[in-house]
Amino acid sequence: MCRWFAYISPTEPCLLSDVLIDPKHSITHQVNDHYLPRLLAHLPDTITAQHEADARNRLLNADGTGVCWYTPAFSEFEAGVESDTKPNTLRPAVYKSVQPPAGDMNFRTICTNTSTTCCFAHIRATSSTSVVQTNNHPFLFGRLSFMHNGVISNFVSIKRQLCAPLDNDTYAAILGGTDSEHLGALTIHYLTSGRGTASWDEEYTTAQLEAALHAAVKTVVELQKKILGPEARPNSLNLAITDGTKMVCYRFRNHDNEQPPSLYYSTRAGVTLNRKFPGHPDGGKVVGSRRAEEEHGAHVIVASEPSTYKEDDWTLIGKNQAVLVEKDGSVEVRDIQYEKTWDAQDVIQA
């Protein structure tokens, strides 16, 4: 499966190289290395926890790199617009490459010279679609960014019907062939009520973002049940969506005991991942005194795997849970209550 990393803070920018390249277990190293603390299987003894972890956390993720970061540059230069009068002037810039990140000099140059209060990064492991830039995450819709780790089972069988609800603008924004981008488009459609590109720059609450993710996943499961019947297989859907000031992440698998791919969050690791503060993994290439740890601003990191080996800084997100990050950096983790609205047959049995 793919690997992804998300950082967001209301006040504290990160240097992209500090969070994506320098750490000993940064996403750059997760191409061929894994660190999955506290990931426990809930399976019979005949299937081991190691098997469960390996099944949805594939070793090699070498089918492309993508990173988006939020910047106010466009708003600051747009004619006639005062950036301090708009509710959200941040917009995503994106870089995508079919190369793995470790050997991509353009990726390294961008990361070394770019800071941001919000970024998404992704390394891809394709299941079937082409290794091309347009299939790399994150996917952008106006100032909204979306990425996914996992798989929509039997995607080809439901692809046409999954696209049916989409308005023309959202359908036209799909540039590649992945299940992930189609799921992102469906999420945007539900979020914006199908009102097209004009609504992609509006302000939405975390509750609205979560509801849109839920509606998209529900549509997938219902289409699979309708079209495939008993042949429907469970889905692994680790999803993330942001507008640059708030974020919702979603860890889901509709199987009665199997786990989704790994997903963790941290509100402390950003100190280690910022060279202005103690403990940075490069050993300290900063002139002058470092800041005290308590000076670090509120921040949240959500990632397929911890970027540092400080296990206590990271919390494993539970199966079928969502993480909501508000503008002030506050975090809420809550259960996805799909059982209350979906038929029991939507949960695949062992």
LODREN-784462 format. One record per residue (C-alpha): x, y, z; residue in one letter. Coordinates in Angstrom, 3 decimals. Layout:
<zamis>
> X | Y | Z | A
...
</zamis>
This chain:
<zamis>
> 0.000 | 0.000 | 0.000 | M
> 0.958 | 3.644 | -0.383 | C
> 2.402 | 5.764 | 2.439 | R
> 1.339 | 9.296 | 3.292 | W
> 2.197 | 12.119 | 5.683 | F
> 0.210 | 15.211 | 6.694 | A
> 1.282 | 18.202 | 8.801 | Y
> -0.915 | 21.101 | 9.889 | I
> -0.470 | 23.950 | 12.374 | S
> -2.282 | 27.246 | 12.925 | P
> 0.974 | 29.116 | 13.658 | T
> 4.117 | 26.978 | 13.313 | E
> 5.539 | 26.474 | 9.797 | P
> 7.624 | 23.398 | 9.087 | C
> 10.495 | 23.201 | 6.628 | L
> 9.530 | 20.446 | 4.186 | L
> 12.947 | 18.819 | 4.362 | S
> 12.641 | 18.667 | 8.162 | D
> 9.472 | 16.577 | 8.007 | V
> 9.809 | 14.698 | 4.705 | L
> 13.541 | 13.968 | 4.241 | I
> 15.746 | 14.365 | 7.335 | D
> 14.064 | 12.110 | 9.934 | P
> 15.477 | 8.609 | 10.211 | K
> 12.084 | 7.169 | 9.298 | H
> 10.745 | 9.984 | 7.130 | S
> 8.363 | 9.197 | 4.295 | I
> 11.388 | 9.316 | 1.985 | T
> 12.695 | 6.177 | 3.707 | H
> 9.334 | 4.411 | 3.771 | Q
> 9.790 | 3.360 | 0.159 | V
> 11.390 | 0.161 | 1.428 | N
> 11.304 | 0.295 | 5.225 | D
> 8.474 | 0.084 | 7.770 | H
> 7.978 | 0.923 | 11.441 | Y
> 4.551 | -0.013 | 12.816 | L
> 4.441 | 0.263 | 16.626 | P
> 1.339 | -0.997 | 18.446 | R
> -0.287 | -2.277 | 15.250 | L
> -2.101 | -5.350 | 16.561 | L
> -4.241 | -7.743 | 14.576 | A
> -7.643 | -8.833 | 15.807 | H
> -7.655 | -12.194 | 14.102 | L
> -7.739 | -15.864 | 15.053 | P
> -4.454 | -17.382 | 16.209 | D
> -4.056 | -19.071 | 12.842 | T
> -3.305 | -15.692 | 11.262 | I
> -0.477 | -13.802 | 12.909 | T
> -0.248 | -10.121 | 13.682 | A
> 2.772 | -9.939 | 11.361 | Q
> 0.706 | -11.358 | 8.508 | H
> -2.018 | -8.817 | 9.177 | E
> 0.451 | -5.924 | 9.265 | A
> 2.171 | -7.061 | 6.063 | D
> -1.066 | -7.630 | 4.165 | A
> -1.932 | -3.925 | 3.970 | R
> 1.495 | -2.322 | 4.502 | N
> 3.417 | -3.465 | 1.455 | R
> 7.189 | -3.288 | 1.642 | L
> 7.947 | -1.472 | -1.611 | L
> 6.370 | 1.898 | -2.409 | N
> 8.265 | 3.048 | -5.468 | A
> 5.685 | 4.189 | -8.021 | D
> 5.939 | 7.934 | -7.607 | G
> 6.074 | 10.880 | -5.233 | T
> 3.706 | 13.749 | -4.598 | G
> 3.750 | 16.680 | -2.206 | V
> 1.497 | 19.696 | -1.830 | C
> 2.091 | 22.627 | 0.484 | W
> -0.127 | 25.594 | 1.283 | Y
> 1.077 | 29.108 | 0.523 | T
> -0.519 | 32.598 | 0.542 | P
> 1.570 | 33.738 | -2.454 | A
> -1.242 | 33.845 | -5.019 | F
> -3.582 | 35.744 | -2.721 | S
> -0.870 | 38.248 | -1.846 | E
> -0.213 | 39.037 | -5.511 | F
> -3.742 | 38.796 | -6.884 | E
> -4.841 | 42.209 | -8.145 | A
> -7.348 | 43.985 | -5.919 | G
> -7.312 | 41.386 | -3.161 | V
> -6.278 | 42.228 | 0.384 | E
> -5.089 | 38.934 | 1.846 | S
> -5.993 | 39.877 | 5.420 | D
> -9.675 | 40.347 | 4.510 | T
> -10.246 | 36.850 | 3.097 | K
> -11.151 | 33.986 | 5.460 | P
> -8.583 | 31.655 | 3.915 | N
> -5.866 | 32.893 | 1.571 | T
> -3.837 | 29.689 | 1.595 | L
> -3.823 | 27.659 | -1.585 | R
> -2.027 | 24.398 | -2.463 | P
> 1.032 | 24.168 | -4.682 | A
> 1.877 | 20.659 | -5.838 | V
> 4.893 | 18.736 | -7.123 | Y
> 4.574 | 15.225 | -8.561 | K
> 7.161 | 12.839 | -9.972 | S
> 7.228 | 9.194 | -11.040 | V
> 10.567 | 8.796 | -9.251 | Q
> 10.934 | 7.616 | -5.654 | P
> 11.750 | 10.621 | -3.450 | P
> 15.259 | 9.676 | -2.304 | A
> 16.785 | 10.157 | -5.766 | G
> 14.617 | 13.062 | -6.945 | D
> 16.758 | 16.213 | -6.900 | M
> 13.837 | 18.505 | -7.728 | N
> 11.904 | 17.129 | -4.757 | F
> 14.921 | 17.665 | -2.506 | R
> 15.473 | 21.232 | -3.706 | T
> 11.836 | 22.173 | -3.180 | I
> 11.794 | 20.625 | 0.292 | C
> 15.037 | 22.308 | 1.355 | T
> 13.704 | 25.762 | 0.463 | N
> 9.993 | 25.619 | 1.255 | T
> 8.198 | 26.143 | 4.551 | S
> 4.471 | 25.848 | 5.193 | T
> 1.874 | 25.482 | 7.926 | T
> 0.196 | 22.635 | 6.031 | C
> 1.495 | 19.935 | 3.743 | C
> 0.455 | 16.565 | 2.323 | F
> 3.069 | 14.099 | 1.048 | A
> 2.556 | 10.703 | -0.588 | H
> 4.598 | 7.855 | -2.029 | I
> 2.677 | 5.516 | -4.260 | R
> 2.441 | 1.751 | -4.645 | A
> 0.185 | 1.124 | -7.605 | T
> -2.157 | -1.856 | -7.682 | S
> -3.030 | -1.682 | -11.382 | S
> -3.081 | 1.835 | -12.877 | T
> -0.214 | 3.438 | -14.793 | S
> 2.872 | 4.967 | -13.210 | V
> 2.365 | 8.532 | -14.453 | V
> 2.335 | 11.924 | -12.737 | Q
> -1.419 | 12.364 | -13.051 | T
> -1.986 | 9.259 | -10.946 | N
> 0.120 | 10.577 | -8.063 | N
> -1.471 | 11.987 | -4.932 | H
> -2.364 | 14.497 | -3.566 | P
> -5.277 | 15.464 | -5.803 | F
> -6.342 | 19.121 | -5.852 | L
> -9.821 | 20.617 | -6.173 | F
> -9.533 | 24.396 | -5.798 | G
> -7.984 | 24.930 | -2.373 | R
> -8.991 | 21.438 | -1.209 | L
> -6.439 | 18.609 | -1.252 | S
> -7.186 | 14.893 | -0.981 | F
> -5.057 | 11.749 | -0.667 | M
> -5.646 | 8.053 | -0.015 | H
> -3.845 | 4.895 | 1.026 | N
> -5.613 | 1.606 | 0.395 | G
> -7.861 | 0.209 | -2.279 | V
> -11.455 | 0.278 | -3.471 | I
> -12.048 | -3.405 | -4.109 | S
> -13.386 | -4.293 | -7.580 | N
> -13.052 | -0.644 | -8.569 | F
> -13.377 | -1.349 | -12.294 | V
> -16.723 | -3.048 | -11.707 | S
> -18.240 | 0.016 | -10.013 | I
> -16.273 | 2.848 | -11.682 | K
> -18.974 | 3.909 | -14.135 | R
> -21.721 | 4.006 | -11.505 | Q
> -19.429 | 5.744 | -9.018 | L
> -18.975 | 8.599 | -11.488 | C
> -22.713 | 8.938 | -12.169 | A
> -23.458 | 11.419 | -9.331 | P
> -20.603 | 13.772 | -10.258 | L
> -21.340 | 17.213 | -11.664 | D
> -19.524 | 18.178 | -14.864 | N
> -16.811 | 20.300 | -13.205 | D
> -15.866 | 17.644 | -10.686 | T
> -15.832 | 14.874 | -13.276 | Y
> -13.649 | 17.024 | -15.574 | A
> -11.158 | 17.536 | -12.721 | A
> -10.292 | 13.816 | -12.714 | I
> -7.026 | 13.680 | -14.664 | L
> -5.891 | 10.114 | -13.950 | G
> -7.322 | 6.633 | -13.646 | G
> -6.899 | 5.717 | -9.976 | T
> -9.624 | 4.648 | -7.595 | D
> -8.201 | 7.258 | -5.199 | S
> -8.780 | 10.259 | -7.449 | E
> -12.300 | 9.094 | -8.260 | H
> -13.034 | 8.712 | -4.558 | L
> -11.618 | 12.196 | -3.967 | G
> -13.861 | 13.631 | -6.675 | A
> -16.889 | 11.925 | -5.150 | L
> -15.969 | 13.391 | -1.754 | T
> -15.697 | 16.890 | -3.236 | I
> -19.043 | 16.411 | -4.981 | H
> -20.779 | 15.582 | -1.710 | Y
> -18.966 | 18.368 | 0.140 | L
> -19.959 | 21.059 | -2.353 | T
> -23.418 | 19.679 | -3.219 | S
> -22.326 | 19.359 | -6.834 | G
> -22.052 | 23.130 | -7.367 | R
> -18.790 | 22.879 | -9.340 | G
> -15.560 | 24.849 | -9.198 | T
> -17.068 | 28.018 | -7.733 | A
> -17.704 | 26.157 | -4.489 | S
> -14.217 | 24.673 | -4.187 | W
> -12.897 | 27.865 | -2.545 | D
> -15.623 | 28.163 | 0.075 | E
> -15.098 | 27.542 | 3.789 | E
> -16.230 | 24.173 | 5.147 | Y
> -16.266 | 22.862 | 8.708 | T
> -14.513 | 19.692 | 9.796 | T
> -17.956 | 18.173 | 10.355 | A
> -18.803 | 18.875 | 6.707 | Q
> -15.489 | 17.414 | 5.539 | L
> -16.067 | 14.285 | 7.608 | E
> -19.647 | 13.944 | 6.349 | A
> -18.448 | 14.178 | 2.737 | A
> -15.860 | 11.448 | 3.302 | L
> -18.506 | 9.301 | 4.943 | H
> -20.960 | 9.832 | 2.078 | A
> -18.324 | 8.889 | -0.509 | A
> -17.305 | 5.720 | 1.349 | V
> -20.953 | 4.791 | 1.883 | K
> -21.594 | 5.151 | -1.850 | T
> -18.672 | 2.835 | -2.631 | V
> -19.881 | 0.138 | -0.247 | V
> -23.487 | 0.348 | -1.423 | E
> -22.473 | 0.147 | -5.101 | L
> -20.330 | -2.905 | -4.400 | Q
> -23.215 | -4.614 | -2.629 | K
> -25.646 | -3.721 | -5.418 | K
> -23.419 | -4.688 | -8.357 | I
> -21.307 | -7.505 | -6.921 | L
> -23.571 | -8.995 | -4.266 | G
> -21.802 | -11.741 | -2.285 | P
> -18.677 | -11.305 | -4.438 | E
> -18.023 | -7.876 | -2.869 | A
> -14.734 | -7.668 | -1.010 | R
> -13.770 | -5.364 | 1.899 | P
> -12.162 | -1.979 | 1.220 | N
> -9.101 | -0.386 | 2.818 | S
> -9.596 | 3.389 | 2.877 | L
> -7.197 | 5.671 | 4.734 | N
> -8.289 | 9.120 | 3.569 | L
> -7.164 | 12.695 | 4.206 | A
> -8.658 | 16.029 | 3.166 | I
> -7.591 | 19.589 | 4.003 | T
> -8.165 | 23.199 | 3.002 | D
> -4.869 | 24.319 | 4.522 | G
> -6.354 | 25.447 | 7.850 | T
> -8.205 | 22.344 | 9.029 | K
> -7.973 | 18.639 | 8.246 | M
> -9.915 | 15.382 | 8.520 | V
> -8.343 | 11.925 | 8.263 | C
> -10.322 | 8.678 | 8.068 | Y
> -9.130 | 5.088 | 8.723 | R
> -11.631 | 2.509 | 7.489 | F
> -12.003 | -1.151 | 6.584 | R
> -15.414 | -2.862 | 6.330 | N
> -14.306 | -6.281 | 7.517 | H
> -15.460 | -7.735 | 10.812 | D
> -11.945 | -8.276 | 12.196 | N
> -9.213 | -7.289 | 9.706 | E
> -7.402 | -3.976 | 10.109 | Q
> -6.992 | -1.136 | 7.571 | P
> -3.489 | 0.005 | 6.600 | P
> -1.556 | 1.609 | 9.447 | S
> -2.247 | 5.225 | 10.441 | L
> -0.868 | 7.277 | 13.362 | Y
> -1.159 | 10.810 | 14.679 | Y
> 1.027 | 13.013 | 16.872 | S
> 0.755 | 16.408 | 18.547 | T
> 4.349 | 16.268 | 19.866 | R
> 6.632 | 14.937 | 17.134 | A
> 6.755 | 18.283 | 15.330 | G
> 9.253 | 19.538 | 17.897 | V
> 11.693 | 16.796 | 16.935 | T
> 10.979 | 17.450 | 13.260 | L
> 11.765 | 21.175 | 13.382 | N
> 15.414 | 22.274 | 13.355 | R
> 14.573 | 25.330 | 15.469 | K
> 13.915 | 23.044 | 18.434 | F
> 15.908 | 20.417 | 20.362 | P
> 16.284 | 16.873 | 19.104 | G
> 16.200 | 17.463 | 15.351 | H
> 17.411 | 14.330 | 13.479 | P
> 20.141 | 16.125 | 11.529 | D
> 22.065 | 16.668 | 14.769 | G
> 21.715 | 20.435 | 14.924 | G
> 22.783 | 22.593 | 11.995 | K
> 21.385 | 25.822 | 13.437 | V
> 23.326 | 28.985 | 14.230 | V
> 22.534 | 30.401 | 17.656 | G
> 20.362 | 29.054 | 20.441 | S
> 17.514 | 26.666 | 19.830 | R
> 14.058 | 27.527 | 21.116 | R
> 12.620 | 25.857 | 24.177 | A
> 10.275 | 23.006 | 23.396 | E
> 7.336 | 24.768 | 25.050 | E
> 7.641 | 27.611 | 22.523 | E
> 6.632 | 25.286 | 19.698 | H
> 3.185 | 26.017 | 18.303 | G
> 0.244 | 23.640 | 18.274 | A
> 0.494 | 21.149 | 15.430 | H
> -0.853 | 17.800 | 14.306 | V
> 0.847 | 15.153 | 12.185 | I
> -1.063 | 12.227 | 10.697 | V
> 1.006 | 9.600 | 8.898 | A
> 0.992 | 6.027 | 7.694 | S
> 4.005 | 5.432 | 9.918 | E
> 5.777 | 7.450 | 12.625 | P
> 8.559 | 9.622 | 11.242 | S
> 10.562 | 9.288 | 14.447 | T
> 11.353 | 6.340 | 16.667 | Y
> 9.927 | 8.107 | 19.730 | K
> 7.037 | 5.702 | 20.109 | E
> 5.429 | 7.652 | 22.967 | D
> 4.949 | 10.658 | 20.658 | D
> 2.627 | 8.699 | 18.362 | W
> -0.877 | 7.287 | 18.759 | T
> -2.220 | 4.514 | 16.540 | L
> -5.564 | 5.594 | 15.103 | I
> -8.107 | 2.855 | 15.684 | G
> -9.914 | 0.920 | 13.012 | K
> -12.907 | 2.897 | 11.705 | N
> -11.940 | 6.144 | 13.403 | Q
> -11.681 | 9.719 | 12.116 | A
> -9.286 | 12.456 | 13.259 | V
> -10.611 | 16.016 | 13.028 | L
> -8.167 | 18.943 | 13.305 | V
> -9.649 | 22.411 | 13.795 | E
> -8.201 | 25.803 | 12.861 | K
> -6.816 | 26.322 | 16.342 | D
> -4.949 | 23.014 | 16.208 | G
> -7.314 | 21.164 | 18.535 | S
> -7.835 | 17.481 | 17.768 | V
> -10.808 | 15.171 | 18.108 | E
> -10.671 | 11.437 | 17.447 | V
> -14.033 | 9.760 | 17.048 | R
> -15.494 | 6.518 | 15.849 | D
> -16.936 | 6.264 | 12.356 | I
> -20.543 | 5.322 | 13.059 | Q
> -21.188 | 3.547 | 9.792 | Y
> -22.923 | 0.612 | 11.474 | E
> -25.821 | 2.889 | 12.439 | K
> -26.583 | 3.881 | 8.862 | T
> -25.426 | 0.935 | 6.795 | W
> -26.822 | -2.551 | 6.555 | D
> -24.947 | -5.229 | 8.475 | A
> -24.191 | -6.943 | 5.160 | Q
> -21.862 | -4.065 | 4.356 | D
> -19.417 | -5.513 | 6.895 | V
> -17.585 | -8.392 | 5.224 | I
> -17.307 | -11.461 | 7.418 | Q
> -14.102 | -13.422 | 7.911 | A
</zamis>
